[in-house]
Amino acid sequence: MGKGQRLYTKAKTLIPGGNMLLSKRPEMFLPDQWPAYYSRAKGCSVWDLDDAEYIDMSIMGVGAKCLGICASQS
């Protein structure tokens, strides 16, 4: 279990559903493994709190929209 999953487990004890996006909970995709929180985003890529990179292509890019899209190239 990564940092994000541990934080999400704690969040569910404090926030109903664990987050404000009740229709887009991490359990919808891969329970106990799908990242609940992201540290950054760039284009369609998002990184979780353990620095694993994912392509944010589900449910209209919720991760990229919440973090803001960084269009600049490094």
CNS distance restraints for C-alpha pairs under 8 A (distance, minus, plus):
assign (resid   1 and name CA) (resid   5 and name CA) 5.98 0.50 0.50
assign (resid   1 and name CA) (resid   6 and name CA) 6.68 0.50 0.50
assign (resid   1 and name CA) (resid  32 and name CA) 7.37 0.50 0.50
assign (resid   1 and name CA) (resid  33 and name CA) 7.09 0.50 0.50
assign (resid   2 and name CA) (resid   6 and name CA) 6.34 0.50 0.50
assign (resid   2 and name CA) (resid  49 and name CA) 7.76 0.50 0.50
assign (resid   2 and name CA) (resid  50 and name CA) 6.54 0.50 0.50
assign (resid   3 and name CA) (resid   7 and name CA) 6.22 0.50 0.50
assign (resid   3 and name CA) (resid  49 and name CA) 6.02 0.50 0.50
assign (resid   3 and name CA) (resid  50 and name CA) 6.38 0.50 0.50
assign (resid   4 and name CA) (resid   8 and name CA) 6.03 0.50 0.50
assign (resid   4 and name CA) (resid  35 and name CA) 5.99 0.50 0.50
assign (resid   4 and name CA) (resid  36 and name CA) 5.72 0.50 0.50
assign (resid   4 and name CA) (resid  37 and name CA) 5.52 0.50 0.50
assign (resid   4 and name CA) (resid  38 and name CA) 7.82 0.50 0.50
assign (resid   4 and name CA) (resid  48 and name CA) 7.05 0.50 0.50
assign (resid   4 and name CA) (resid  49 and name CA) 5.76 0.50 0.50
assign (resid   4 and name CA) (resid  50 and name CA) 7.55 0.50 0.50
assign (resid   5 and name CA) (resid   9 and name CA) 6.12 0.50 0.50
assign (resid   5 and name CA) (resid  32 and name CA) 6.43 0.50 0.50
assign (resid   5 and name CA) (resid  33 and name CA) 6.92 0.50 0.50
assign (resid   5 and name CA) (resid  34 and name CA) 7.85 0.50 0.50
assign (resid   5 and name CA) (resid  35 and name CA) 6.51 0.50 0.50
assign (resid   5 and name CA) (resid  36 and name CA) 6.35 0.50 0.50
assign (resid   6 and name CA) (resid  10 and name CA) 6.46 0.50 0.50
assign (resid   7 and name CA) (resid  11 and name CA) 6.04 0.50 0.50
assign (resid   8 and name CA) (resid  12 and name CA) 6.18 0.50 0.50
assign (resid   8 and name CA) (resid  18 and name CA) 6.28 0.50 0.50
assign (resid   8 and name CA) (resid  36 and name CA) 6.24 0.50 0.50
assign (resid   8 and name CA) (resid  37 and name CA) 7.86 0.50 0.50
assign (resid   9 and name CA) (resid  13 and name CA) 7.05 0.50 0.50
assign (resid   9 and name CA) (resid  18 and name CA) 7.61 0.50 0.50
assign (resid  10 and name CA) (resid  14 and name CA) 6.91 0.50 0.50
assign (resid  11 and name CA) (resid  15 and name CA) 5.67 0.50 0.50
assign (resid  11 and name CA) (resid  18 and name CA) 4.96 0.50 0.50
assign (resid  11 and name CA) (resid  19 and name CA) 7.38 0.50 0.50
assign (resid  12 and name CA) (resid  16 and name CA) 6.14 0.50 0.50
assign (resid  12 and name CA) (resid  17 and name CA) 5.78 0.50 0.50
assign (resid  12 and name CA) (resid  18 and name CA) 3.96 0.50 0.50
assign (resid  12 and name CA) (resid  19 and name CA) 7.64 0.50 0.50
assign (resid  13 and name CA) (resid  18 and name CA) 7.41 0.50 0.50
assign (resid  14 and name CA) (resid  18 and name CA) 7.30 0.50 0.50
assign (resid  15 and name CA) (resid  19 and name CA) 6.33 0.50 0.50
assign (resid  17 and name CA) (resid  22 and name CA) 6.08 0.50 0.50
assign (resid  17 and name CA) (resid  25 and name CA) 7.54 0.50 0.50
assign (resid  18 and name CA) (resid  25 and name CA) 7.82 0.50 0.50
assign (resid  19 and name CA) (resid  25 and name CA) 7.41 0.50 0.50
assign (resid  21 and name CA) (resid  25 and name CA) 6.43 0.50 0.50
assign (resid  24 and name CA) (resid  28 and name CA) 6.83 0.50 0.50
assign (resid  24 and name CA) (resid  59 and name CA) 7.79 0.50 0.50
assign (resid  25 and name CA) (resid  29 and name CA) 7.99 0.50 0.50
assign (resid  25 and name CA) (resid  36 and name CA) 7.73 0.50 0.50
assign (resid  26 and name CA) (resid  30 and name CA) 6.66 0.50 0.50
assign (resid  26 and name CA) (resid  31 and name CA) 6.47 0.50 0.50
assign (resid  26 and name CA) (resid  32 and name CA) 7.86 0.50 0.50
assign (resid  26 and name CA) (resid  34 and name CA) 5.57 0.50 0.50
assign (resid  26 and name CA) (resid  35 and name CA) 6.67 0.50 0.50
assign (resid  26 and name CA) (resid  36 and name CA) 5.67 0.50 0.50
assign (resid  27 and name CA) (resid  31 and name CA) 4.19 0.50 0.50
assign (resid  27 and name CA) (resid  32 and name CA) 6.93 0.50 0.50
assign (resid  27 and name CA) (resid  34 and name CA) 7.24 0.50 0.50
assign (resid  29 and name CA) (resid  34 and name CA) 6.51 0.50 0.50
assign (resid  30 and name CA) (resid  34 and name CA) 5.03 0.50 0.50
assign (resid  35 and name CA) (resid  48 and name CA) 6.17 0.50 0.50
assign (resid  36 and name CA) (resid  48 and name CA) 7.98 0.50 0.50
assign (resid  37 and name CA) (resid  48 and name CA) 6.05 0.50 0.50
assign (resid  37 and name CA) (resid  49 and name CA) 6.71 0.50 0.50
assign (resid  38 and name CA) (resid  46 and name CA) 6.54 0.50 0.50
assign (resid  38 and name CA) (resid  47 and name CA) 5.45 0.50 0.50
assign (resid  38 and name CA) (resid  48 and name CA) 4.15 0.50 0.50
assign (resid  38 and name CA) (resid  49 and name CA) 5.77 0.50 0.50
assign (resid  38 and name CA) (resid  63 and name CA) 7.19 0.50 0.50
assign (resid  38 and name CA) (resid  67 and name CA) 7.99 0.50 0.50
assign (resid  39 and name CA) (resid  46 and name CA) 7.63 0.50 0.50
assign (resid  39 and name CA) (resid  47 and name CA) 5.72 0.50 0.50
assign (resid  39 and name CA) (resid  48 and name CA) 5.47 0.50 0.50
assign (resid  39 and name CA) (resid  49 and name CA) 5.44 0.50 0.50
assign (resid  39 and name CA) (resid  51 and name CA) 7.69 0.50 0.50
assign (resid  40 and name CA) (resid  46 and name CA) 5.83 0.50 0.50
assign (resid  40 and name CA) (resid  47 and name CA) 5.54 0.50 0.50
assign (resid  40 and name CA) (resid  48 and name CA) 7.47 0.50 0.50
assign (resid  40 and name CA) (resid  67 and name CA) 6.51 0.50 0.50
assign (resid  41 and name CA) (resid  45 and name CA) 5.63 0.50 0.50
assign (resid  41 and name CA) (resid  46 and name CA) 4.28 0.50 0.50
assign (resid  41 and name CA) (resid  47 and name CA) 6.37 0.50 0.50
assign (resid  41 and name CA) (resid  63 and name CA) 7.53 0.50 0.50
assign (resid  41 and name CA) (resid  64 and name CA) 5.69 0.50 0.50
assign (resid  41 and name CA) (resid  67 and name CA) 6.21 0.50 0.50
assign (resid  41 and name CA) (resid  68 and name CA) 6.95 0.50 0.50
assign (resid  41 and name CA) (resid  69 and name CA) 6.26 0.50 0.50
assign (resid  41 and name CA) (resid  70 and name CA) 6.66 0.50 0.50
assign (resid  42 and name CA) (resid  46 and name CA) 6.46 0.50 0.50
assign (resid  42 and name CA) (resid  64 and name CA) 7.40 0.50 0.50
assign (resid  42 and name CA) (resid  69 and name CA) 5.63 0.50 0.50
assign (resid  42 and name CA) (resid  70 and name CA) 4.61 0.50 0.50
assign (resid  42 and name CA) (resid  71 and name CA) 6.49 0.50 0.50
assign (resid  43 and name CA) (resid  64 and name CA) 7.25 0.50 0.50
assign (resid  43 and name CA) (resid  69 and name CA) 5.50 0.50 0.50
assign (resid  43 and name CA) (resid  70 and name CA) 5.72 0.50 0.50
assign (resid  43 and name CA) (resid  71 and name CA) 5.73 0.50 0.50
assign (resid  44 and name CA) (resid  55 and name CA) 5.71 0.50 0.50
assign (resid  44 and name CA) (resid  56 and name CA) 5.31 0.50 0.50
assign (resid  44 and name CA) (resid  57 and name CA) 7.07 0.50 0.50
assign (resid  44 and name CA) (resid  61 and name CA) 7.48 0.50 0.50
assign (resid  44 and name CA) (resid  64 and name CA) 6.51 0.50 0.50
assign (resid  44 and name CA) (resid  69 and name CA) 7.80 0.50 0.50
assign (resid  45 and name CA) (resid  53 and name CA) 6.62 0.50 0.50
assign (resid  45 and name CA) (resid  54 and name CA) 5.63 0.50 0.50
assign (resid  45 and name CA) (resid  55 and name CA) 4.59 0.50 0.50
assign (resid  45 and name CA) (resid  56 and name CA) 5.70 0.50 0.50
assign (resid  45 and name CA) (resid  64 and name CA) 7.47 0.50 0.50
assign (resid  46 and name CA) (resid  53 and name CA) 5.75 0.50 0.50
assign (resid  46 and name CA) (resid  54 and name CA) 5.31 0.50 0.50
assign (resid  46 and name CA) (resid  55 and name CA) 6.27 0.50 0.50
assign (resid  46 and name CA) (resid  56 and name CA) 6.25 0.50 0.50
assign (resid  46 and name CA) (resid  63 and name CA) 6.83 0.50 0.50
assign (resid  46 and name CA) (resid  64 and name CA) 6.69 0.50 0.50
assign (resid  47 and name CA) (resid  51 and name CA) 5.38 0.50 0.50
assign (resid  47 and name CA) (resid  52 and name CA) 5.37 0.50 0.50
assign (resid  47 and name CA) (resid  53 and name CA) 4.45 0.50 0.50
assign (resid  47 and name CA) (resid  54 and name CA) 6.13 0.50 0.50
assign (resid  48 and name CA) (resid  52 and name CA) 5.52 0.50 0.50
assign (resid  48 and name CA) (resid  53 and name CA) 6.72 0.50 0.50
assign (resid  48 and name CA) (resid  54 and name CA) 7.90 0.50 0.50
assign (resid  56 and name CA) (resid  61 and name CA) 5.47 0.50 0.50
assign (resid  56 and name CA) (resid  62 and name CA) 7.62 0.50 0.50
assign (resid  56 and name CA) (resid  63 and name CA) 6.51 0.50 0.50
assign (resid  56 and name CA) (resid  64 and name CA) 6.84 0.50 0.50
assign (resid  57 and name CA) (resid  61 and name CA) 5.59 0.50 0.50
assign (resid  58 and name CA) (resid  62 and name CA) 7.60 0.50 0.50
assign (resid  61 and name CA) (resid  65 and name CA) 6.14 0.50 0.50
assign (resid  62 and name CA) (resid  66 and name CA) 6.04 0.50 0.50
assign (resid  63 and name CA) (resid  67 and name CA) 6.25 0.50 0.50
assign (resid  64 and name CA) (resid  68 and name CA) 5.62 0.50 0.50
assign (resid  64 and name CA) (resid  69 and name CA) 5.63 0.50 0.50
assign (resid  65 and name CA) (resid  69 and name CA) 6.49 0.50 0.50
